[in-house]
Amino acid sequence: MSIATNNLRLPLLFCSLLISLSLFSQIRIASPYSRFGVGDLSDNNNAWNMSMGQLGIGLRSPYHVNYSNPASYAAFDSLSFVFEGGFNGEFTTLTSSVQSTSRNYASLGNLLFGMPVNKWWKTSLGLVPYSTVGYNVASYDTYPSVGRIERIYAGSGGINRLFWGNAFQPFKNFSIGANISYMFGSMDREATVTFPDSAYNMNIREIYHVSMNDLYFDFGAQFKVKIKNDLSLNLGVVYAPTLSMAAKTDVFAYTFLAGSSGTELPRDTILNEAGYKGRIIIPTMMGGGFSFDKTDKWVVGLDFKWQNWDKFKAFNVGDSLMNSWQISVGGEIIPKMDNYTNFLARIHYRMGFTYNKTYLRLRGQDIDAYDFSAGIGIPLRGMKTMLNVGAEYGSRGNISQNLIRENYFKIVVGFSIYERWFVKRKYF
């Protein structure tokens, strides 16, 4: 590749990163459980990681950007450039004790870059979602004095994460790393109480808009143990300290009457407070994991991650969240990577399982989730570039105590481009 081509491609790739910021603002989700905390937390939705049950803390690869553990960037080849991107689709069925409904959406999943600085320093840049908010839920009660009462809760938005990661290898088989992330985005939440059977009771609506933008840090380390020849054990740990993130909120509440044609007739403003500044506390996260791998043959691993969400606060108010933990197991097998006469033998086959004890406990019920995942990586002929397809089926919550169970099917289609960019040309 010529120097001119390299100089052209880098600006184009970074321009695509900036353009994708607008696409991330369109991320949607359909989950009533995203009403709490900072919304529905996004795991590593890279097709490679997701297909193996969100495995990542103990994984390392020269062909993928594994931002679950920034120490893994040390695996990048010193002469290569890695570029990854992907799109997500989700089909969700929401079931209560009385009815069921379905929703679906699609969005940009991630945009990731990885490259060497020198032999002992590797770097990465990426844009990924941190959390999403999207729900519209109604509940009904009847009282003799006023008749029916309808409560409607709606929300949208989310937090995005633009990160710059660096990994350093102070000595052989050991690496440390850190991600410096700029967290930005906004969440809109709305609560409405109406009295359909009364012409005199005032309906009430409260609207909250929260925006957040600040720096977030997470750290990792990995140690590779050579067992024999091409068989290795990889150990990894990750940690993110408690961070107080700058935020701002607008609150507007008012009463209104419903007109005969369904229009709203505003009456009185109850509260109108704009630009109130505060902090959102993102609590400590830590985790550990390991993987066994045989070079270009197979890899299996296990991760465990914990976060103390009971310390979460937004504008000095808690949200009754619980400490969460997640366990992931998964693996990948490549029948015969160098068999160029048998295409199926060169495909990467992946599978995994995740159990997530989320930070929610509602009406005495733990809102737990489990996911089964599978996927394939299809190498392009004569190249190390790969098309990755992953699928995940899972369930969260239950219908006890008038709660909602979510059954969802996710699919991720992505690509990982691996090119040798930094080879010094020799001329004779």
N, C-alpha and C positions, 0 to 999 in steps of 0.2 A: 504494500500500500504506500502511496506517495505521501510526502509531507503535506502537500497541498490538500489532499483528500482528508488526512487526519485533522488539519486545521479547520476544514469545513464541517466535518461530522460532529465535532465536539459542540460548537455553537448550536447546531441543529438539534442535538439531543437535549441540551439544556433549555432551548426554546420550547421543545415539546413538554418538558417538565413544567414550565411556567404556564403554558396553555392548558395543561391538565388541571390546574388549580380550579378553573371554572367548572370542569366536569365533576370534580369532587364535591362541589357545593350542591350537586344534584342528587347525591346519594340518598336513597329512600329505604325505608324499612316498614314493616307492618307488625309491630309487637307492642302490646299494652304494657309489657314489662320494661320497655324503654322509657317509661314515664319517670323512673326513679334514678337517683344519682346523676351521673353524667350521660345516661343513656345505655344502650346496648353495646357492650365493649366488643371491639373487633380484634380477633386473634390474627395471627400471621396468615393472611389469605393468599399468599403465594401458592400457586398450584402444587409446587413440589412439597412444601411443608404440610399444606392442608390434606393432601392425599395420604399422608402418613400420620394422621390423627393430630395435627398441629405440632408434631415433633420438631425440635429445633435447638434446645439448650445444649445438647451434646453432639449436634451435627455440624459438619464442616464439608465444604465442597468448593472446588475451583470453578464450577460451572453455574453456581447459584448464589444470590445475595440473601443470606440468612440473617435478617435483622433481629431475630429472636435472641441471638447472642452476638454482640458486636465483635467478640474475640474471634469469631469464625471467619471474619474477613481476611485473616492471616493466611487462609488457604488459597487465596487468589494467586494465580500464576504471575510471576514477576514480569512477564512479557504480554499479558492478555488484558482484554477489556470485556466486561460482562454487562449486558443490558437486558433487563427483564421488564415485562409488562403483562397485564392481564385484565380480563373483564369477568365480572361476577353476575350470576343470575340466581334468583331465589324464588321458590314457589312455596308458599306457606298456607297451611290450613289452621284456622283458629276455631277451637271447639269449646263450648260451654255446656252446662247441663241442659240447656234448652235449644241451642241452635249451633250451626256451623257455617263458616264463611271462608273464602279463599282469597289470597292476594298474591301478586308476583311483581318483581321489579328487576331491573338490570342496572349496573353501574360500572364505572372504572374501578378496578380493584387495587392496583398498585402500579408504581412506576419506579424502577430501581436501577442504579448504576453501581458498578464496582470496578476498581482499577488499582494498580500498584503505584506507590510513590517511589519506593526502592525495595530492596530485598527484605528488609525487616519492618517496613511500614506500608500498610495497605489501607485504602480509603473507600468510602461508599457514600452515596447520596440517594435519597428516596422520598417519595410521597405516598403515604398510606393513610387510611382512616383509623382514628383512635376509638371513636364511638359514634353511634347514630341514634337519632330519636325519630320515631314515627308511629303514631297511634291515633285512634279515634274510637272511644269507648263510651257507651251510654249505660246508665243504670236507672231503675224506676222504683219508686215507693209510692204507697197510697196512705194518706192520713184522713180520718173523718172530717177534720176541721177545714182542710184545704183541698182535698182530693188528690190527684196524682202530682207527684214531683219527679221531674226529669233532670238527671245530672249528666252532662256531656263533658268528657275530657278529651282534648286533642293536643297533639304536639308534633313538631317537625324540627329538622336540623341535625347538628352533630359537630363533633370536634375532629379536625384533621391534623396530621402530623407530618411536617417536613423535617427530615433528619439528615444530619451529616455524621457519619460514623467513621471511626478510625481504630485500627488494630495494630498492635506492636508485638513483635516477637523478640524478647530480650535474649532468649537462648533457645536452642533447638527443642522442638516439640512442645513449647509452652508459649501461649499468647494471652495478652490482655487487650481489652477494647472498651470503647465508650461511644454511645450515641448522644449527640447534642441535638435536641429536637425543638423546633418551634411549633407550639401547639396553638391552633387558631380555629375559630368557628363560632357558631351561635346556635342557641336552642330556643325555640318558641314553644311555650306551653299555655294552654287556655282551658279555663274551667267555667262552665255555664250551668246555672240552676234556673229552671223554668217551671211555671205552674200552669199547665194546659187547661185545667178545669176552673181556673179563677180569673176573672177579668179585673180584679183589684190588687192582687198581690204583685209586687214588683219582681220582675226577673232580674237576675244578677249575672254579670260576666266579669271575670278577672283575666287579664292578659299579662303574661310575663315574657320578657325578652332578655336572655342572658347571652353575653358575648365574652369570649375568653381568648387571650393571647399572651403567651409567656414562654419561657424556656423550660424544658424538661430534660432530665439526664437519666440515663441508665447505663450500667456497667456490666462487664462479663469477663470471664476467664475460661480458658480451655487448656487441657493437658492431654497430649497424645502418648499412649503407651504402646510401643511396638511389641507384639507378642511373638510373631515370627513372620519373616518374609513380608507378605502382603496382607497380613492379618493384624488389626489394630483395635485398641480400646480407647475411646475418646471420652474424657470426663469434662463436664462443663458446669459452671455456676453463673447466675445472673443476679443483679441487685439494682433496685431503684430506690433512692431515699424518699422520705416524705417531703413533698414540695408544695409550697403555697403559691398558687397561680393567680396572676392578676385577672380580675373579671369586672364586668360592669353589667348592671341590670336596669331595665325600664319596667315599671309596674303601672298598669292602668286598670281601674275597676269602675264599673258604672252600672246603673239600673236602667231597665228599659221595659216597655210594654210591647206586646205583639199586636200588630195591626190586623185587620180583617183579611187582608190579602197576603198575610205572612210576613210582611215587612216589619222591621224593628223600629220602634219609636223611642229613642234615647230620652232619659229623664234627668237623672242627677249623676254627677261624677263623685264617686266615693273616694278614690285615691288616684293621684296622677303624680308619679315620681319618676323622673327621667335622669339617666346618667349617674345613678348611685354606684360608687366604686366599692369593691370589696375583694375578697379572696376566695378561691376554691381550693380546698385541701385535697391533693391526690396522695393517698397514703403509701407507705412502704410496700414494696414488692420484692420477693426473693424466690429463687428456685434453683433446682439442680437437675442434672440429667446425665445420661451416658448413652453411648452407642458402640456397637461392635460393627466393624466393616471389613470386608475383604475387597481389595481394590478392584473396581470394575466388575464385581460379581454380586455382592449383596451388602445390605446394611440393616440392622435392627437396633431399636433404642427405646428408652423410657425417659419421660420428663415428669417433674413434679413442680408446681408453682403455687405460691401462697401470697395473699395480699390482705392487710388488715383494714378492710373497708369500714369497720366500726369507728374509725377515726376520721371518716369523711365528713367535711363540712362545706357548706356553700353560704357565704355571707353570714358566718358565725352560727349557722343553723344546721344541725345534723339531719339525716334522712332515715334513721333507724335501719341502716344497712348492717349486714353481718360480714364477718371475715370469710373470704372465699378461698377455695383451693381447687386445683385442677390436676388431673393425672392423664398422661397421654402415652400410648404405646403404638408403635408402628414400624414399618420397614419397607425396603425396596429390594427387588431382585432383578438381575440382568442375566438372562440365560447364557448368552455368548456375545459379548460386545463386539468382537472382531470378526464375526461371521457375516461377511458381506454378501453371501449367497442366500441367506435365510433372514428375511426382513423381520419376522416375528421374534427371532432369537435376539435381535438387537434392541427391541423395545424394553423400556424400563417399566416394570410392574410394581405398583405401590398399594399399600393397604394400612389402615390404622383405626384406632378407637380412642375416644376422649370421654372422660367423665368430669363434669364441671359442677361443683357445689357453688352456685352463684351467690352474690351478696344479698339476695332477696329472701326474706321470710315474711309471708303475708297470711294473715288470718290463721296463724299457727301452723302454716304449711311451708316447708322448704321448697323453694323453686329451683330444683335441680335439672340438669340437662345432660344428655348423652348423645354422642354422635358416632356413626360408623362411616368411614371414608374409604375411597379407592380411587386409583387414577393410573394414568400411563404417561410416559414420556416417549415421544416419537422423534428419534434423531433424523435429521435431514441427511441425505446421502452425500458422503464425502465431506461432511462438516460436523462440528461439535455443537452447532446450533440445534435447538430442540423445541418441538411443539409439545406443550404440557396440557393435559386435560385431567381435571379432578372433579369428583362428585362426593357429596356428603349428605347423608340422611340422619336426621336427629329429631329429638323431642325434648320439650321443656315445659315444666309446670304440670298441673293436673286440674281436674274439674271439681275437686272437693271444695267445700265452703264457697261455692259460687265463683271459683277462679276459672282461669282459661288455660287450656292445654294447646301448645303450639307443636305441630308436626311440620317439619320443613325439609325441603330438598334443595341443596345448593349445587351449583355447577360453576367451575372456574375454567376458563380457557385462556391460556397464556403462552408466552414464548420466552426462551432464554437464548440470547445471542452471545456467542463466545467467539471473540476474534483476537488475533495476535496483532496488536497495534504498535508495540514498542520495540520491535526488532530493528537493530541498527543495520542498515544496508551496507553491503560491501561491493565496491566496484573494482573491476580488474581491467 
